[in-house]
Amino acid sequence: MKPVYLTHYQRTAFSRAHPKKVVVDALADWPADRLMALLIDHSLETSGIAPERVDDLSLGCALGVKEQWSFGGRYPLMQSQLGDQAATRMIDQQCGSSLTALRFGMMSIGCGAADIALAGGYEHMTRVPMGPALFKEGVLGVPTLPVSNGKTYDMAVALNMGLTAERLATASGISREQMDAFACRSHQRAHAARQQGFFTDEIMPVTASESDPFSQDACIRPDTQVEALAQLSPAFSETGDITAGNSSPLTSGASLAMLMSEGALDETGATPLARVLACVDRGTRPEMMGQGVVPAVERLLMQNQLTVDDIDLWEINEAFSVVPLYARQILGIDDKKLNINGGALAIGHPLGATGVRLAGTLARSLQVTKGRYGVAAACIGGGQGIALLIERV
């Protein structure tokens, strides 16, 4: 495969989503495809790449319905300066959607079908919320369970991500105290990163009002304390340990990365953030969704003849505290290398946007720490995991 480079990355700040209290979402008036169009234009302007030079646009979205339906990725293109020559598509792989979009761009460049590709994702969890509201009979239909062909799945658990987290915590022996401590750590690290200005260069401000550009993630709580988290009631099971405090908050936002071939680098003079080496996804049982990171990472490392100790930094999506804790426990990851600038528990998890956020933040973190290899990974609703390997250039 030809070399592929990540050259540009930006995102919106992630807002607090609430479908019943729209006023709390700073991005409430911005449809997700419009946010993506802004990011596309900003990417072209800051990179100096002519709109007609981009060959490909891949977008991830977990709930590509209602206004998030993109006509095969064309709606964001139509609202941006991107040329009509760019092929587009939308990809649904739930929480892994935009990492999968990035992988599609990587493969297109790697096989010589494209020279410059954009990969991103979005989710507006206020305007297009998760849950039963999406599936009112007569509006979008009622979700049905597939015929399992003799397989036995606990779909009542599998369709509720919080219950999958409960099951993983029980199976792995990860305690409520550990999960709350990890959540507190996420807020502390994200706050420190924001105070140090780390997120400034990766966030494109969006004008939420005439006098108030939205440029900081809304869910980071610097005053979070373990003692306060311990007082929260279980969110998904009366006897459970998964709470609002050790789960990622509902958020809205978008993210975008630019990929280039070696020839495009030479032609444009772009300075790469990282080389994109490989991306692997693997399945697991749907009711144990959160463990999907582990088989994906194991296969990624095996295929690239690397070990856990070879990886300098890890970005593992904090859909729930138990997900990175489980990966850390099973894989033996050094905590000092894991989510060093916090994660989704504090920053937020707009489903379709998260994958590129993980990859972009990882590439920028490797630049700061001068590490060589980094892995970005996420579990995926329905029982999957995805992992991306990059190398600092």
C-alpha positions as CSV (number, residue, x, y, z in Angstrom):
1,M,0.0,0.0,0.0
2,K,1.3,3.5,-0.9
3,P,2.1,5.8,2.1
4,V,-0.8,7.8,3.5
5,Y,-0.5,10.9,5.6
6,L,-2.7,12.8,8.0
7,T,-2.1,16.5,7.2
8,H,-4.9,18.5,8.8
9,Y,-7.4,18.0,11.5
10,Q,-10.1,20.1,13.2
11,R,-13.4,19.8,14.9
12,T,-16.0,21.9,16.4
13,A,-16.2,22.2,20.2
14,F,-18.5,19.6,21.5
15,S,-21.7,21.0,23.0
16,R,-24.0,19.6,25.7
17,A,-27.0,17.9,23.9
18,H,-30.5,17.7,25.3
19,P,-33.5,17.0,23.0
20,K,-36.0,18.3,25.6
21,K,-34.0,21.3,26.7
22,V,-32.7,22.7,23.4
23,V,-31.5,25.9,25.1
24,V,-28.6,24.0,26.7
25,D,-27.1,23.1,23.4
26,A,-24.9,25.9,22.0
27,L,-25.1,24.3,18.6
28,A,-28.9,23.9,18.7
29,D,-29.4,26.1,15.6
30,W,-26.7,24.3,13.5
31,P,-27.7,21.2,11.6
32,A,-24.9,18.7,11.6
33,D,-24.4,18.8,7.8
34,R,-24.0,22.5,8.1
35,L,-21.3,22.1,10.8
36,M,-19.5,19.7,8.5
37,A,-19.7,22.2,5.6
38,L,-18.0,24.8,7.8
39,L,-15.3,22.4,8.7
40,I,-14.7,21.5,5.0
41,D,-14.4,25.2,4.1
42,H,-12.1,25.8,7.0
43,S,-9.9,22.8,6.1
44,L,-9.5,24.1,2.5
45,E,-8.8,27.6,3.6
46,T,-6.2,26.7,6.3
47,S,-4.5,24.1,4.1
48,G,-4.5,26.2,0.9
49,I,-5.8,23.2,-1.0
50,A,-8.0,24.1,-4.0
51,P,-11.5,22.8,-3.8
52,E,-11.1,20.9,-7.1
53,R,-8.1,19.1,-5.8
54,V,-10.0,16.9,-3.3
55,D,-10.8,13.5,-4.7
56,D,-12.9,12.0,-1.9
57,L,-15.1,12.8,1.1
58,S,-16.1,10.0,3.5
59,L,-18.4,10.9,6.4
60,G,-19.4,8.9,9.5
61,C,-22.8,9.2,11.3
62,A,-24.3,6.7,13.7
63,L,-27.9,8.0,13.3
64,G,-28.1,9.0,9.6
65,V,-31.8,9.6,9.7
66,K,-34.1,12.7,9.5
67,E,-31.9,15.8,8.8
68,Q,-28.7,13.8,9.3
69,W,-29.5,11.8,6.2
70,S,-26.9,13.2,3.8
71,F,-27.8,11.9,0.3
72,G,-24.7,9.8,0.2
73,G,-22.5,12.5,1.7
74,R,-23.6,15.1,-0.9
75,Y,-25.4,17.5,1.4
76,P,-22.3,18.8,3.2
77,L,-20.4,19.0,-0.1
78,M,-23.3,21.1,-1.6
79,Q,-23.2,23.5,1.3
80,S,-19.4,23.9,1.1
81,Q,-16.8,25.2,-1.4
82,L,-15.7,21.6,-2.1
83,G,-15.8,20.8,-5.8
84,D,-18.5,18.6,-7.3
85,Q,-15.7,16.2,-8.6
86,A,-15.2,14.8,-5.1
87,A,-16.8,11.4,-4.6
88,T,-18.8,11.2,-1.3
89,R,-20.4,8.6,1.0
90,M,-21.8,8.3,4.4
91,I,-20.8,5.4,6.7
92,D,-22.6,4.0,9.7
93,Q,-20.5,1.9,12.0
94,Q,-22.0,3.5,15.1
95,C,-19.3,4.9,17.4
96,G,-16.6,3.8,14.9
97,S,-18.2,5.6,12.0
98,S,-15.7,8.3,11.4
99,L,-12.7,6.1,12.1
100,T,-14.1,3.9,9.4
101,A,-14.5,6.9,7.1
102,L,-10.9,7.7,7.8
103,R,-10.0,4.1,6.9
104,F,-11.9,4.4,3.6
105,G,-9.9,7.5,2.7
106,M,-6.7,5.8,3.7
107,M,-7.4,2.8,1.5
108,S,-8.4,5.0,-1.4
109,I,-5.1,6.8,-1.3
110,G,-3.2,3.6,-0.5
111,C,-4.4,1.8,-3.6
112,G,-3.8,4.9,-5.8
113,A,-7.5,5.8,-6.4
114,A,-7.1,9.2,-4.7
115,D,-4.4,11.7,-3.8
116,I,-6.3,13.9,-1.4
117,A,-9.2,12.7,0.8
118,L,-11.3,14.2,3.5
119,A,-12.7,12.0,6.3
120,G,-15.0,13.2,9.1
121,G,-18.2,12.6,11.0
122,Y,-20.9,14.3,12.8
123,E,-23.8,13.8,15.3
124,H,-26.3,16.3,16.6
125,M,-27.8,14.5,19.6
126,T,-30.2,17.4,20.3
127,R,-31.7,17.7,16.8
128,V,-31.6,13.9,16.1
129,P,-31.7,12.2,19.5
130,M,-31.0,8.6,20.4
131,G,-33.6,6.3,21.7
132,P,-37.3,5.6,21.3
133,A,-38.2,9.1,20.0
134,L,-36.6,8.2,16.7
135,F,-38.8,5.2,16.2
136,K,-42.3,6.3,16.8
137,E,-44.7,4.1,14.8
138,G,-45.7,5.9,11.7
139,V,-42.6,8.2,11.7
140,L,-39.6,6.0,11.2
141,G,-41.0,2.6,11.9
142,V,-40.4,0.3,14.8
143,P,-37.0,-1.4,15.2
144,T,-37.3,-5.2,14.9
145,L,-34.9,-7.9,16.0
146,P,-33.2,-10.0,13.4
147,V,-33.7,-13.8,13.2
148,S,-30.6,-15.2,14.9
149,N,-30.3,-18.4,13.0
150,G,-29.9,-20.4,16.2
151,K,-27.6,-18.0,17.9
152,T,-28.5,-16.8,21.4
153,Y,-28.1,-13.1,22.1
154,D,-29.4,-11.0,24.9
155,M,-30.8,-8.3,22.7
156,A,-32.5,-6.5,25.6
157,V,-29.0,-5.8,26.9
158,A,-27.4,-5.4,23.4
159,L,-29.7,-2.6,22.4
160,N,-29.0,-0.6,25.6
161,M,-25.4,0.6,25.7
162,G,-25.5,1.3,29.4
163,L,-26.5,-2.3,30.1
164,T,-23.6,-3.6,28.0
165,A,-21.3,-1.5,30.2
166,E,-22.9,-3.0,33.3
167,R,-22.4,-6.5,32.0
168,L,-18.7,-5.8,31.1
169,A,-18.0,-4.3,34.5
170,T,-19.5,-7.3,36.2
171,A,-17.6,-9.8,34.0
172,S,-14.3,-8.0,34.4
173,G,-14.5,-7.2,38.1
174,I,-14.1,-3.5,37.5
175,S,-15.7,-1.6,40.5
176,R,-17.8,1.5,40.8
177,E,-14.9,3.1,42.6
178,Q,-12.5,2.4,39.8
179,M,-15.0,3.8,37.2
180,D,-15.7,6.9,39.1
181,A,-12.0,7.6,39.7
182,F,-11.3,7.2,36.0
183,A,-14.1,9.6,35.2
184,C,-12.7,12.2,37.6
185,R,-9.3,11.7,36.0
186,S,-10.7,12.4,32.6
187,H,-12.2,15.7,33.6
188,Q,-9.0,16.7,35.4
189,R,-6.8,15.9,32.4
190,A,-9.2,17.5,29.9
191,H,-9.3,20.7,32.0
192,A,-5.5,20.7,32.3
193,A,-5.2,20.3,28.5
194,R,-7.6,23.1,27.9
195,Q,-5.8,25.4,30.4
196,Q,-2.6,24.7,28.6
197,G,-4.2,25.6,25.3
198,F,-3.9,22.1,23.8
199,F,-7.4,22.1,22.3
200,T,-7.3,25.6,20.9
201,D,-5.6,24.6,17.6
202,E,-7.9,21.7,17.0
203,I,-11.2,23.5,17.6
204,M,-12.9,25.7,14.9
205,P,-15.1,28.3,16.6
206,V,-18.7,28.3,15.6
207,T,-20.8,31.4,16.0
208,A,-23.5,30.3,18.4
209,S,-24.7,33.9,18.6
210,E,-23.5,37.3,17.3
211,S,-21.4,38.0,20.3
212,D,-20.6,34.5,21.5
213,P,-18.5,32.1,19.3
214,F,-18.7,28.6,20.7
215,S,-15.1,27.4,21.0
216,Q,-14.8,25.3,24.2
217,D,-16.1,21.9,25.0
218,A,-19.2,22.3,27.1
219,C,-19.0,19.2,29.3
220,I,-15.6,19.5,30.9
221,R,-16.2,19.9,34.7
222,P,-12.9,21.0,36.4
223,D,-14.5,20.7,39.8
224,T,-15.4,17.1,39.5
225,Q,-14.7,15.1,42.7
226,V,-14.8,11.3,43.2
227,E,-16.9,11.9,46.3
228,A,-19.6,13.7,44.3
229,L,-19.6,11.0,41.6
230,A,-20.1,8.4,44.3
231,Q,-23.4,10.0,45.2
232,L,-24.9,9.6,41.8
233,S,-27.6,6.9,41.3
234,P,-27.3,4.1,38.8
235,A,-28.6,5.2,35.4
236,F,-29.5,2.0,33.7
237,S,-30.1,-0.6,36.4
238,E,-31.4,-0.1,39.9
239,T,-28.6,-2.3,41.3
240,G,-25.9,-1.2,38.8
241,D,-22.7,0.8,38.9
242,I,-23.0,2.7,35.6
243,T,-24.1,6.3,36.3
244,A,-24.2,9.6,34.4
245,G,-20.9,10.4,36.0
246,N,-19.0,7.4,34.6
247,S,-20.7,7.5,31.2
248,S,-20.0,9.9,28.4
249,P,-22.5,12.8,28.2
250,L,-24.8,13.4,25.2
251,T,-23.1,15.8,22.9
252,S,-23.3,17.4,19.5
253,G,-20.4,18.2,17.2
254,A,-18.4,17.4,14.0
255,S,-14.8,16.5,13.1
256,L,-12.8,16.4,9.9
257,A,-9.3,15.2,8.8
258,M,-7.4,15.6,5.5
259,L,-5.4,12.7,4.1
260,M,-2.7,12.9,1.4
261,S,-0.6,10.7,-0.7
262,E,3.2,11.2,-0.9
263,G,2.8,12.8,-4.3
264,A,0.2,15.3,-3.0
265,L,2.5,16.1,-0.1
266,D,5.3,17.0,-2.5
267,E,2.9,19.0,-4.7
268,T,1.2,21.0,-2.0
269,G,4.1,21.3,0.5
270,A,1.9,20.2,3.3
271,T,3.5,19.2,6.6
272,P,2.0,15.9,7.8
273,L,1.0,15.4,11.4
274,A,1.3,11.6,11.1
275,R,1.5,8.7,8.8
276,V,-1.6,6.5,8.8
277,L,-0.3,2.9,8.9
278,A,-3.3,0.6,9.5
279,C,-6.8,0.2,10.7
280,V,-8.6,-2.9,11.9
281,D,-12.1,-3.7,13.1
282,R,-13.2,-6.9,14.8
283,G,-16.6,-8.2,16.1
284,T,-17.6,-9.4,19.5
285,R,-20.8,-10.4,21.2
286,P,-23.3,-7.5,21.1
287,E,-24.2,-7.6,24.8
288,M,-20.5,-7.3,25.6
289,M,-20.0,-4.4,23.2
290,G,-17.4,-2.6,25.4
291,Q,-14.8,-5.3,25.1
292,G,-14.6,-4.8,21.3
293,V,-11.5,-2.6,21.6
294,V,-9.4,-5.5,22.8
295,P,-9.7,-7.9,19.8
296,A,-9.4,-5.0,17.4
297,V,-6.1,-3.8,19.1
298,E,-4.7,-7.3,19.4
299,R,-5.2,-7.9,15.6
300,L,-3.9,-4.5,14.7
301,L,-0.7,-5.1,16.7
302,M,-0.2,-8.6,15.4
303,Q,-0.6,-7.6,11.8
304,N,1.9,-4.8,12.2
305,Q,4.4,-6.9,14.3
306,L,4.2,-4.6,17.3
307,T,3.5,-5.1,21.0
308,V,1.6,-3.0,23.5
309,D,4.9,-1.6,24.8
310,D,5.8,-0.3,21.4
311,I,2.8,2.1,21.5
312,D,3.7,5.5,22.9
313,L,0.2,6.9,23.3
314,W,-3.3,5.5,23.3
315,E,-6.6,7.2,22.7
316,I,-9.4,4.8,23.7
317,N,-12.9,6.2,23.5
318,E,-14.5,6.7,26.9
319,A,-18.0,5.8,26.0
320,F,-18.1,4.5,29.6
321,S,-15.3,4.4,32.1
322,V,-15.3,0.6,32.0
323,V,-14.3,0.5,28.3
324,P,-10.7,2.0,28.6
325,L,-10.4,0.4,32.0
326,Y,-11.1,-3.0,30.5
327,A,-8.7,-2.5,27.7
328,R,-6.0,-1.3,30.1
329,Q,-6.6,-4.3,32.3
330,I,-6.5,-6.9,29.5
331,L,-3.9,-5.4,27.3
332,G,-1.6,-4.2,30.0
333,I,-1.5,-0.5,28.9
334,D,0.5,2.0,30.9
335,D,-1.9,4.5,32.4
336,K,0.5,7.3,31.8
337,K,0.1,6.7,28.0
338,L,-3.7,6.4,28.0
339,N,-5.9,9.4,27.1
340,I,-3.4,11.9,28.4
341,N,-5.6,14.8,27.6
342,G,-8.8,13.3,29.0
343,G,-11.5,11.7,26.9
344,A,-15.1,11.5,26.1
345,L,-16.3,11.3,29.7
346,A,-15.3,15.0,29.9
347,I,-15.0,16.1,26.3
348,G,-18.1,14.4,25.0
349,H,-19.0,11.7,22.5
350,P,-21.0,12.9,19.5
351,L,-21.1,9.4,18.1
352,G,-20.3,9.9,14.4
353,A,-17.6,12.6,15.1
354,T,-15.7,10.8,17.8
355,G,-13.4,8.5,15.7
356,V,-11.7,11.4,13.9
357,R,-11.5,13.3,17.1
358,L,-9.6,10.4,18.6
359,A,-7.3,10.1,15.6
360,G,-6.6,13.9,15.4
361,T,-6.1,14.4,19.1
362,L,-3.7,11.4,19.1
363,A,-1.7,12.8,16.1
364,R,-1.4,16.1,17.9
365,S,-0.4,14.5,21.2
366,L,2.3,12.5,19.5
367,Q,3.7,15.8,18.1
368,V,3.8,17.3,21.6
369,T,5.3,14.3,23.4
370,K,7.6,13.3,20.4
371,G,6.4,9.7,20.6
372,R,6.5,7.4,17.6
373,Y,3.4,5.2,17.5
374,G,-0.1,5.8,18.6
375,V,-3.3,3.8,18.6
376,A,-6.8,5.3,18.5
377,A,-9.6,2.8,19.3
378,A,-13.3,2.6,20.1
379,C,-15.9,0.1,21.0
380,I,-18.9,-0.1,18.7
381,G,-22.6,-0.6,19.5
382,G,-23.9,-3.9,18.2
383,G,-20.7,-5.7,19.2
384,Q,-17.5,-4.5,17.4
385,G,-14.3,-2.6,18.0
386,I,-12.0,-0.6,15.7
387,A,-8.4,0.5,16.1
388,L,-6.2,2.8,14.1
389,L,-2.4,2.8,14.1
390,I,-0.5,6.0,13.3
391,E,3.2,7.0,13.3
392,R,4.6,10.5,14.0
393,V,6.4,11.9,11.0
